[in-house]
Amino acid sequence: MADHAPDLSVDSQLRDLRHRADEDFVAPPVAHETGRHTLELEEMGMRVSITRARYPNRADGVDQYAVTISQLRLEHAPEEAQTWRILMAAFGEAAAQARERPGGPAVRMFRVPAG
């Protein structure tokens, strides 16, 4: 019988990725570290990027996360189940507020309200 329990390491990695986005939003680094906001989930065959900023980029902009989800091989856009799994792991109940934005043929992009 297969084990259908969620991979806690994936959940933990996604929460850490979101936490890094939060840290950099609150205290922007002087020098940006390459790859700090991107995670390759080999076990899922997915790549996830999360950044946090105001949209539009000004003081009265809305505090949001920008999330990009793609397959590592970029063959086609991630499936709904994979996408939902990633959003839920990273944002919990706030994933229900995610709004998909136009992406490319192999990428899905979302905005998720912060807070």
C-alpha positions in Angstrom: 0.0 0.0 0.0 1.4 3.4 -1.0 2.0 6.1 1.5 0.0 9.2 0.5 1.2 11.4 3.3 2.5 14.8 2.2 6.3 15.1 1.8 7.1 17.2 4.9 10.5 18.1 3.5 8.8 19.7 0.5 6.4 21.6 2.7 9.3 22.7 4.9 11.3 23.8 1.9 8.4 25.8 0.5 7.7 27.5 3.9 11.4 28.4 4.1 11.3 29.9 0.6 8.3 32.1 1.6 10.2 33.0 4.9 13.2 34.2 2.8 10.8 36.4 0.7 9.4 37.8 3.9 12.8 38.5 5.3 14.0 40.3 2.2 10.8 42.4 2.1 11.1 43.6 5.7 14.9 44.1 5.5 16.1 44.3 1.8 19.6 43.0 1.4 22.3 45.3 0.1 23.5 42.6 -2.3 20.9 40.2 -3.7 21.9 36.5 -3.5 21.3 34.6 -6.7 18.7 31.9 -6.3 17.6 33.0 -2.9 13.9 33.1 -4.0 13.9 30.0 -6.2 13.6 26.4 -5.2 14.0 23.3 -7.3 11.8 20.5 -6.0 13.5 17.5 -7.7 11.1 15.0 -6.1 8.2 16.8 -7.8 10.0 17.9 -10.9 9.1 21.5 -10.2 10.7 24.9 -9.8 9.1 27.5 -7.6 10.0 31.2 -7.2 8.5 33.4 -4.5 9.1 37.1 -4.0 7.3 39.7 -1.9 6.8 43.3 -2.9 4.3 46.1 -3.3 2.3 46.0 -6.6 2.6 48.4 -8.2 6.0 49.1 -6.8 5.2 52.2 -4.7 4.4 53.1 -1.1 0.6 52.8 -1.7 0.9 49.5 -3.6 -0.6 46.3 -2.3 1.7 44.0 -0.3 1.7 40.7 -2.3 3.7 37.6 -3.1 4.6 36.9 -6.7 4.7 33.2 -7.3 6.0 31.4 -10.4 5.7 27.7 -10.8 7.1 25.6 -13.6 8.3 22.1 -14.4 12.0 21.6 -14.3 12.0 20.5 -18.0 9.5 23.2 -19.1 7.6 20.8 -21.2 4.2 22.2 -20.3 2.5 24.2 -17.6 2.2 22.5 -14.2 -1.0 20.6 -13.6 -3.7 21.9 -11.3 -3.0 19.3 -8.5 0.7 20.1 -8.5 0.1 23.8 -8.4 -2.4 23.6 -5.6 -0.1 21.4 -3.6 2.7 23.9 -3.9 0.5 26.9 -3.1 -1.0 25.2 0.0 2.4 24.1 1.3 3.8 27.7 0.9 0.8 29.7 2.0 -1.7 27.5 3.9 -5.2 28.8 3.9 -4.1 32.0 2.1 -3.6 29.9 -1.0 -7.3 30.2 -1.6 -6.7 33.9 -2.3 -4.1 33.2 -5.0 -5.0 34.9 -8.3 -3.4 33.5 -11.5 -1.7 35.9 -13.8 -0.9 35.5 -17.5 2.2 33.3 -17.8 3.8 31.4 -20.7 3.0 28.0 -22.2 5.1 26.2 -19.5 4.8 28.6 -16.5 2.0 29.4 -14.1 2.2 32.7 -12.3 0.2 33.9 -9.3 -0.2 36.9 -6.9 -1.0 36.0 -3.3 -1.9 38.7 -0.8 0.5 39.0 2.1 -0.6 39.4 5.7 
